[in-house]
Amino acid sequence: MEKSFEEQIEKLEQIVQELEKGELSLEDSVNKFEEGIKISKKCNKTLEDAEKKITILVKENDEIKEENFETEE
């Protein structure tokens, strides 16, 4: 099951805290960093999709017009 945006951000914050402590081995630090990058990319995609959806809601002739959009995956 896909984690929600909020759950992904929470996990990313946890990873950052673990890395900032400096108690992980180099290998564990690299693995955590890689995991963080993957989560960051997913969060960025979610934000980009939300921005596209908001952008599509445009005011046209004093009316709000909603159009569908497609994401490229």
C-alpha positions in Angstrom: 0.0 0.0 0.0 1.3 3.4 -1.0 2.1 5.7 1.9 0.4 9.0 2.1 2.3 12.2 1.5 2.3 13.0 5.2 3.6 9.6 6.1 6.4 9.9 3.5 7.4 13.4 4.9 7.4 11.9 8.4 9.7 9.0 7.3 11.9 11.5 5.5 12.2 13.6 8.7 13.1 10.4 10.6 15.9 9.6 8.1 17.3 13.1 8.4 17.3 12.9 12.2 19.2 9.5 12.0 21.7 10.9 9.6 22.2 14.1 11.7 23.0 12.0 14.8 26.1 10.7 13.0 25.9 7.3 14.7 25.4 5.2 11.6 28.1 3.4 9.8 29.1 4.7 6.4 27.2 1.9 4.6 24.1 2.5 6.7 24.3 6.3 6.1 24.5 5.8 2.4 21.6 3.4 2.5 19.5 5.9 4.5 20.5 8.7 2.2 19.4 6.6 -0.9 16.1 5.9 0.8 15.7 9.5 1.6 16.3 10.5 -2.0 13.7 8.1 -3.2 11.1 9.4 -0.7 12.0 13.0 -1.6 11.4 12.2 -5.3 8.0 10.7 -4.6 7.0 13.7 -2.5 8.2 16.1 -5.2 6.1 14.2 -7.7 3.0 14.4 -5.5 3.6 18.2 -5.0 4.0 18.7 -8.8 0.8 16.8 -9.5 -1.1 18.9 -7.0 0.3 22.1 -8.5 -0.8 20.9 -12.0 -4.3 20.2 -10.7 -4.5 23.6 -9.0 -3.1 25.3 -12.1 -5.8 23.7 -14.2 -8.5 25.2 -12.1 -8.5 28.5 -13.9 -10.7 31.5 -13.8 -12.2 32.0 -17.2 -14.9 34.5 -18.0 -15.7 34.8 -14.3 -16.3 31.1 -14.0 -14.1 28.4 -12.5 -13.4 25.8 -15.1 -12.0 22.4 -14.1 -10.1 20.3 -16.6 -8.6 16.9 -16.3 -4.9 16.4 -16.5 -2.7 13.4 -17.1 0.5 12.7 -15.3 3.4 11.2 -17.1 4.9 8.2 -15.5 
